[in-house]
Amino acid sequence: MVTGADGGMGTIHTRTLAKAGYDVIMACYDAEIARPTYDAIREETGATLFLKQVDLGNLQDIIRFADEVKKEFSSLQILLNNAGVLCHHAKNSVNGIEYTTAVNYLGHYTLTHALLPIMGQGTRIVSMVSIAYVMGKIRADYFEPTNDRKFNRFTTYGNSKRALYYFTLDAAEAWKERGICINVADPDIVSTGIIRQGNIVVDKLCDWIFRPLINTPEEGAATMLAAALNPEFEGVTGAYFKKSTVKKPKKKFYNNVQERTLLREMTQKVLRKNGIEL
């Protein structure tokens, strides 16, 4: 399964998995928008693809989607938590959570846990993070709705990636005995739509000057694919991948026990508030 499967790197992830012989579930925000990508990859590879719609910013829709997948499929070998947003303005999810947080962290946390019954020995889970995680902080108000006065797109994005990394570290410890490997992949700065700033002039300058200097989607996608497919990394879990290999992060950014504990407790609280027990 690939979330955000019709995006810049998601398309490459989907195509590569299809060419490797996997049946692939394309989990997309809008199935109709994703359909041309679905048709093109299916025609190119001849693989079996399943196009499904899910809003990762809506907890109830995630549970609906996961239940549908579990009824239809008996096992899941690879889960690529690839989807991500970087909102330009303050926006809250239908559950009253800042939208970047809702999608990048809580949505993938909920989806991954909900799909656990069909994952097991040999399953590889890889979540997309960013070097922005070093700017992140987890505070007691993390899941509160936002507004224009307090919203900052960059710190909010960094917070979401820090949270996703903490979840990965916790899950790696919890699921190791089950043979499930879960890691994060940092694609570096990639020329996809997520780096747009919502300003016509700035975005044009970015297209002309900045994009030629940064990673292509193919280069960015390579790290997540290495973590998911390379036999060399079989059994590796709780690792930070960058440039298609395991990197050692700075201890202060991954071993903050206080932040990890706070996030874990707040996550369960917000899920229970929305009627979800995982």
RONUBA-309998 format. One record per atom (N, C-alpha, C): x, y, z. Coordinates in steps of 0.001 Angstrom, whole numbers, padded with zeros to 6 digits, always signed. Layout:
N
XYZ...
This chain:
278
+000833-001196+000000+000000+000000+000000+000868+001246+000000+000450+002219-000784+001121+003512-000825+000073+004582-000557+000284+005403+000473-000606+006541+000684-000092+007716-000148-001023+008538-000616-000615+009609-001525+000007+009043-002786-000588+007965-003294+000035+007181-004361+000055+007880-005712-000682+008967-005859-000698+009672-007142+000121+010958-007092+000858+011193-005997+001680+012391-005870+003023+012240-006563+003884+013246-006384+005177+013251-007075+006015+012027-006794+006274+011741-005519+007034+010537-005175+006124+009320-005073+004871+009525-004709+003940+008407-004587+003770+007648-005882+003737+008372-006997+003624+007726-008305+004823+006823-008562+006004+007293-008206+007228+006502-008410+007239+005290-007487+006838+005489-006236+006740+004349-005315+005791+003290-005867+004630+003739-006327+003628+002806-006844+004144+002062-008064+004714+002786-008994+005223+002168-010227+006330+001163-009916+007229+001518-009013+008353+000626-008684+007868-000655-008022+006936-000529-007083+006383-001723-006435+005643-002597-007439+004921-001960-008354+004196-002714-009385+005165-003471-010282+006260-002805-010675+007259-003465-011518+007979-004586-010780+008025-004488-009444+008671-005530-008640+007764-006738-008429+006546-006661-008950+005643-007806-008892+004596-007759-007800+004492-006655-007085+003504-006537-006017+002152-006088-006562+001083-006585-005961-000218-005967-006116-000217-004737-005210-000650-003600-005711-000507-002354-004962-001854-001680-004730-002103-001340-003469-003263-000532-003123-002831+000929-003171-003449+001694-004040-003188+003118-004141-004196+003848-003253-003735+004334-002110-004600+005047-001165-004478+006537-001446-005534+007135-002001-005473+008510-002484-006590+009355-001897-006325+010641-001779-007315+011578-001233-008523+011693-002142-008312+011723-003462-009407+011841-004430-009180+010811-005524-010008+009798-005558-009813+008688-006494-009960+009126-007945-010844+010064-008212-011038+010489-009591-009838+011268-010108-009257+012113-009270-008045+012824-009662-006899+011835-009877-006869+010784-009072-005787+009792-009147-005968+008802-010298-007151+008733-010873-007428+007685-011856-006491+007697-013069-006146+008849-013654-005198+008810-014783-003852+008197-014410-003373+008472-013204-002117+007869-012745-002286+006368-012592-003382+005961-012000-003713+004538-011847-003738+003842-013205-004444+004442-014185-004551+003842-015514-003190+003745-016193-002379+004803-016061-001069+004823-016728-000134+003759-016162-000100+003624-014843+000795+002634-014229+000318+001219-014535-000977+001024-014502-001512-000311-014807-001196-000701-016249-001329+000254-017174-001034-000030-018579+000455-000278-018792+001282+000507-018102+002739+000384-018270+003289-000909-017692+002775-001333-016529+003359-002467-015805+002585-003770-015951+001299-003667-016265+000462-004862-016308+000168-005425-014933+000490-004644-013891+000308-005108-012510-001140-004956-012065-001452-005620-010969-002766-005491-010359-002736-004337-009368-003532-003322-009639-003610-002155-008777-005025-001996-008254-005132-001456-007060-006428-001194-006447-006471+000280-006050-007330+001042-006697-007439+002468-006416-008530+002696-005371-008110+003264-004230-009054+003483-003133-008902+004904-002583-010003+005424-002112-010035+006791-001618-010075+006819-000096-009255+007709+000483-009259+007883+001934-008752+009279+002260-009397+009913+003220-008971+011220+003718-008202+010988+005007-006899+011127+004947-006070+010892+006126-006237+011977+007183-006987+013013+006877-007304+014031+007863-008621+013791+008566-009242+012655+008309-010545+012315+008880-010441+010950+009556-010437+010932+010879-010218+009683+011616-011255+008619+011295-012508+009025+011194-013561+008056+010908-013412+007463+009507-012972+008283+008551-012779+007774+007197-011600+006816+007138-010582+007057+007946-009436+006139+008005-009884+004769+008507-010686+004746+009558-011173+003473+010102-012068+002773+009083-012921+003538+008397-013767+002968+007347-012907+002325+006268-011873+003038+005834-010973+002550+004792-010212+001302+005255-009670+001340+006465-008908+000196+006979-009790-001040+007109-011014-000874+007559-011936-002006+007665-012220-002610+006284-012364-001737+005297-012600-002197+003925-011407-002998+003416-010209-002504+003672-008989-003194+003227-008866-004554+003913-009123-004602+005210-008988-005868+005957-010000-006907+005496-011148-006487+005040-012137-007428+004513-011713-007972+003153-011018-007141+002391-010674-007496+001014-009344-008228+000891-008412-007953+001817-007062-008515+001710-006670-009205+003009-005961-010334+002878-005583-011116+004056-004206-010769+004595-003378-010104+003783-002036-009762+004259-001539-008497+003572-000657-007802+004276-000048-006585+003747+001451-006687+003993+002232-006744+002916+003672-006950+003042+004449-005638+003168+003974-004596+002489+004654-003304+002509+003621-002196+002687+003896-001290+003597+003072-000096+003774+003985+001117+003694+003762+001954+002687+004528+003186+002542+003644+004364+002934+003919+004920+004109+003196+006101+004587+003833+007327+003940+003485+007528+002689+004135+008525+001839+003416+009876+001826+002116+009872+002000+001327+011103+001850+001760+012166+002855+001666+013411+002433+001995+014497+003348+001466+015819+002840+001216+016732+003758+000763+018072+003396+001607+019106+004137+001673+020291+003557+002278+021442+004204+001329+022602+003921+000402+022825+004846-000632+023836+004636-000024+025238+004636-000501+026084+003729-000023+027460+003653-000728+028369+004651-001932+027989+005040-002722+028807+005960-003338+027907+007024-003775+028520+008090-004387+027762+009184-005599+026978+008676-005617+025693+009007-006709+024823+008584-006846+023707+009600-008074+023370+009954-008322+022301+010907-009086+021161+010243-008863+019963+010741-009534+018788+010187-010969+018709+010694-011729+017773+010160-013117+017584+010604-013164+017153+012062-012056+016637+012578-011979+016225+013987-011459+017338+014894-011285+018558+014319-010857+019695+015119-009379+019693+015457-008568+019119+014575-007113+019048+014770-006446+019793+013617-005386+020535+013905-004663+021219+012831-004370+020216+011723-004602+020623+010469-004675+019661+009373-003335+018989+009048-002240+019716+009119-000932+019101+008856-000654+017997+009871-000968+018281+011122-000824+017286+012190-001736+016098+011942-002970+016393+011547-003964+015342+011336-003549+014372+010245-002994+014875+009153-002616+014019+008023-001249+013382+008226-000237+014225+008430+001140+013728+008427+001430+012767+009572+000887+013061+010739+001145+012197+011892-000053+011329+012258-001128+011959+012736-002216+011179+013327-002891+010261+012309-003013+010718+011071-003628+009883+010045-002840+008617+009794-001524+008754+009670-000696+007567+009423-000574+006694+010671-000547+007304+011827-000546+006538+013080-001796+005655+013143-002941+006273+012889-004217+005544+012977-004313+004467+011916-003943+004801+010685-004020+003822+009598-003109+002628+009868-001893+002885+010278-000931+001802+010513-001424+000868+011612-001883+001431+012717-002410+000592+013795-003658-000182+013361-004521+000457+012597-005762-000203+012174-005494-001366+011224-004371-001323+010503-004039-002386+009557-003184-003493+010168-002838-003369+011434-001976-004359+012083-002473-005803+011950-003791-006050+012012-004243-007447+011912-003836-008167+010638-003513-007437+009561-003105-008115+008325-001601-007929+008055-000866-007487+009071+000588-007380+008945+001251-008355+009913+002440-008822+009545+003113-009793+010403+004558-009972+010006+005074-011172+010245+006476-011485+009984+006884-011053+008580+007883-010187+008494+008391-009758+007199+007782-008488+006647+006712-008003+007272+006105-006757+006801+007072-005596+007013+007165-004735+006005+007991-003524+006121+007088-002294+006032+007202-001426+007011+006484-000159+007036+007532+000948+006954+007323+001898+006059+008241+003038+005950+007409+004311+005911+007737+005261+006775+007030+006535+006829+007948+007657+006367+007383+008599+005645+008150+009707+005090+008315+010818+006123+009557+011110+006468+009829+012231+007366+010572+013314+006587+011285+014165+007283+011986+015283+006665+013012+015778+007662+014057+016411+007144+015047+017005+008034+014384+018066+008912+013197+018521+008523+012454+019511+009321+012103+018974+010699+012222+017665+010911+011880+017101+012219+012785+017649+013324+013981+018109+012947+014885+018635+013977+014367+019957+014543+013459+020623+013809+012859+021869+014299+011599+021602+015125+011151+020363+015134+009881+020040+015770+009944+019995+017281+008807+020249+017878+008635+020125+019333+007237+019585+019588+007121+018771+020626+005818+018244+021022+005457+018854+022369+004401+019658+022357+003954+020319+023576+002552+019850+023930+002080+020279+025082+000784+019828+025592-000390+020271+024722-000184+021305+023897-001284+021798+023051-001191+021251+021621-000439+020176+021435-000141+019692+020091-001381+019416+019248-002406+018858+019835-003590+018470+019059-004706+019519+019065-004428+020670+019601-005450+021709+019617-005621+022329+018233-006832+022795+017910-007032+023454+016613-006190+024714+016518-005920+025140+015292-005084+026311+015077-005906+027481+014573-005259+028621+014434-005881+029806+013838-004782+030623+013165-005173+031647+012412-004207+032423+011642-003164+033107+012526-003529+033436+013747-002616+034165+014625-001434+033302+015054-001679+032060+015381-000596+031223+015922-000015+030218+014929-000587+030147+013726-000141+029135+012766+001162+029543+012076+002118+028607+012038+003351+028762+011275+003559+027463+010501+003522+027562+009192+003533+026350+008366+004780+025495+008571+005926+026143+008767+007188+025401+008825+007379+024678+010164+007090+025382+011267+007209+024709+012558+006147+023628+012708+004952+023889+012173+003891+022879+012231+004284+021629+011454+004870+021827+010292+005338+020701+009478+006437+019938+010211+007389+020666+010787+008457+020025+011545+007925+019237+012725+006930+019789+013414+006313+019077+014538+005694+017760+014081+005027+017790+012927+004356+016576+012437+005364+015491+012088+006508+015887+011548+007522+014903+011184+008252+014378+012423+008428+015239+013425+008997+014766+014695+008070+013725+015318+006774+014008+015312+005797+013093+015893+005791+011753+015151+005873+011812+013824+005881+010584+013033+007114+009741+013331+008234+010404+013566+009465+009694+013927+009334+009050+015300+008773+009767+016272+008566+009200+017608+007662+007970+017543+006594+008072+016772+005695+006920+016614+006463+005724+016059+007324+005970+015078+008096+004889+014464+009007+004212+015484+009666+005002+016312+010549+004446+017332+009772+003603+018341+008612+004098+018757+007780+003339+019700+007289+002039+019077+006821+002133+017829+006288+000947+017155+007373-000082+016889+008571+000374+016577+009676-000559+016327+009953-001410+017560+009896-000787+018709+010104-001521+019963+008948-002477+020233+007726-001990+020006+006535-002767+020343+006308-003951+019405+006683-003816+018138+006331-004817+017135+007501-005692+016690+008641-005513+017298+009823-006272+016871+009618-007771+016994+009005-008206+018083+008784-009639+018298+007814-010228+017285+007011-009379+016658+006061-009850+015647+006699-009920+014267+007960-009491+014164+008654-009546+012882+008285-008425+011936+007623-007379+012465+007253-006219+011656+008364-005180+011772+008870-004723+010639+009919-003707+010632+009326-002365+010213+009595-001329+010987+009072+000001+010696+010199+001014+010797+010362+001800+009747+011448+002769+009660+010937+004082+009078+011795+005098+009088+011457+006366+008449+012450+006642+007329+011988+007407+006336+012833+007774+005201+012805+009288+005030+013982+009861+004921+014136+011297+004669+014590+011464+003220+013734+012025+002350+014080+012136+000933+014945+013340+000597+015268+014164+001615+015950+015439+001420+014963+016401+000748+015436+017498+000211+014536+018466-000421+014244+017990-001839+012954+017836-002163+012558+017214-003422+011664+018160-004214+011820+018140-005505+011047+018998-006397+009651+018415-006628+008782+018587-005632+007382+018175-005745+006503+019376-005378+005205+019184-005450+004280+020269-005176+004308+020758-003748+004818+019960-002822+004758+020321-001410+005643+021528-001080+006630+021830-001925+007500+022969-001621+006937+024288-002146+005781+024255-002785+005170+025508-003237+004757+026345-002033+004860+027671-002172+004613+028583-001068+003276+029318-001178+002535+029092-002257+001256+029760-002408+001374+031200-002863+002550+031579-003381+002794+032925-003877+003295+032802-005320+002580+033413-006257+002891+033225-007672+004328+033614-007998+004767+034770-007502+006119+035246-007802+007163+034327-007192+007004+034006-005902+007962+033139-005215+008017+031766-005871+006859+031225-006228+006835+029892-006833+007480+029883-008222+007302+030961-008978+007955+031041-010287+009474+031092-010139+009945+031912-009203+011386+031986-008948+011928+030638-008491+011125+029956-007653+011510+028617-007181+011652+027655-008355+010700+027715-009295+010735+026833-010458+011982+027070-011299+012381+028324-011448+013508+028671-012316+014863+028461-011657+014943+028798-010374+016248+028843-009709+016500+027656-008771+015491+027339-007941+015685+026380-006857+015490+024929-007295+014430+024660-008047+014112+023273-008396+015248+022545-009135+015954+023209-010058+017041+022481-010739+018167+022036-009811+018227+022604-008605+019329+022314-007686+019001+021218-006674+017736+020846-006565+017325+019893-005540+017007+018533-006154+016672+017574-005294+016412+016221-005765+015187+016152-006665+015286+015332-007694+014112+015013-008500+013218+014068-007689+011949+013930-008067+011098+012957-007372+011686+011550-007383+012339+011183-008482+012960+009850-008566+014063+009700-007533+014878+010741-007387+015963+010704-006399+015399+010686-004982+014367+011464-004743+013755+011483-003420+013102+010165-003061+012444+009549-004035+011735+008295-003791+012671+007132-003510+013900+007226-003963+014839+006106-003864+015064+005657-002422+015073+006594-001482+015364+006227-000089+014247+005396+000515+012995+005799+000326+011881+005021+000851+011830+003640+000203+012121+003585-001078+012103+002304-001785+013224+001387-001314+014380+001954-001012+015480+001136-000490+015096+000515+000838+014481+001321+001712+014062+000800+003017+013002-000281+002881+012179-000180+001838+011077-001129+001653+011464-002385+000897+012438-002290-000007+012697-003387-000933+014087-004003-000857+015074-003268-000421+016451-003766-000469+016637-004924+000505+017067-006104+000000+017289-007261+000891+018321-006976+001983+019220-006034+001728+020253-005683+002697+019657-005179+004007+018449-004610+003932+017848-004008+005120+016748-004884+005737+016704-006136+005350+015752-007060+005954+016032-007186+007456+015014-007002+008257+015163-007091+009701+015533-005787+010377+015860-004761+009604+016192-003453+010181+014914-002766+010617+014892-002248+011849+013692-001570+012334+014077-000420+013256+013225+000619+013261+013484+001786+014088+014607+002659+013553+014903+002551+012253+016049+003251+011667+015628+004491+010882+016591+005397+010760+016410+006625+009987+017191+006473+008684+016465+006424+007565+017087+006249+006263+017237+007588+005550+018394+007795+004946+018639+008964+004107+019678+008579+003065+019490+009074+001850+020374+008724+000740+020482+007206+000589+019332+006546+000757+019172+005103+000524+019964+004211+001470+020339+004746+002614+021021+003918+003607+020655+004392+005008+021054+003635+006020+020739+003977+007400+021704+005045+007897+021153+006098+008479+021958+007159+009055+021733+007202+010559+022732+007660+011288+022613+007773+012734+022211+009196+013086+020982+009391+013582+020547+010746+013933+021156+011197+015251+021109+012491+015499+021602+013007+016768+020688+012568+017899+021302+012127+018977+020559+011542+020091+019474+012469+020624+019758+013770+020694+018791+014697+021285+017521+014800+020459+017571+014368+019192+016400+014468+018344+015549+013197+018330+016072+012095+018838+015256+010893+018806+015039+010258+020170+015829+010633+021163+015716+009966+022452+015188+010902+023536+014245+011772+023152+013610+012664+024105+012444+011911+024743+012728+011234+025830+011733+010365+026468+010506+011154+026906+010719+012365+027393+009600+013181+027866+008637+013510+026732+009166+013944+025589+008306+014265+024452+007627+013016+023903+008367+011935+023802+007778+010699+023278+006640+010209+024162+006822+010262+025461+005774+009832+026395+004564+010738+026313+004792+012051+026275+003696+013009+026169+002899+012774+024890+003588+012595+023778+002910+012362+022505+002080+011095+022549+002646+010038+023099+001946+008760+023184+000644+008908+023981+000720+009589+025109-000456+009763+025966-001503+010655+025301-001068+011736+024688-002015+012649+024043-002676+012002+022824-001919+011191+022090-002471+010513+020921-003605+009584+021310-003389+008781+022346-004448+007878+022799-005664+008652+023301-005414+009769+023938-006512+010588+024456-007365+011146+023318-006727+011667+022271-007485+012248+021177-008217+011173+020381-007634+009984+020275-008329+008896+019588-009546+008449+020376-009393+008299+021685-010550+007906+022517-011650+008953+022446-011257+010222+022402-012240+011315+022296-013060+011171+021016-012451+010591+019984-013148+010387+018708-013683+008969+018561-013775+008244+019681-014395+006915+019668-013563+005822+019053-012228+005994+019055-011346+005017+018408-010430+004397+019461-010419+003073+019517-009525+002329+020391-008609+001473+019516-007304+001689+019634-006344+000933+018815-005397+000144+019715
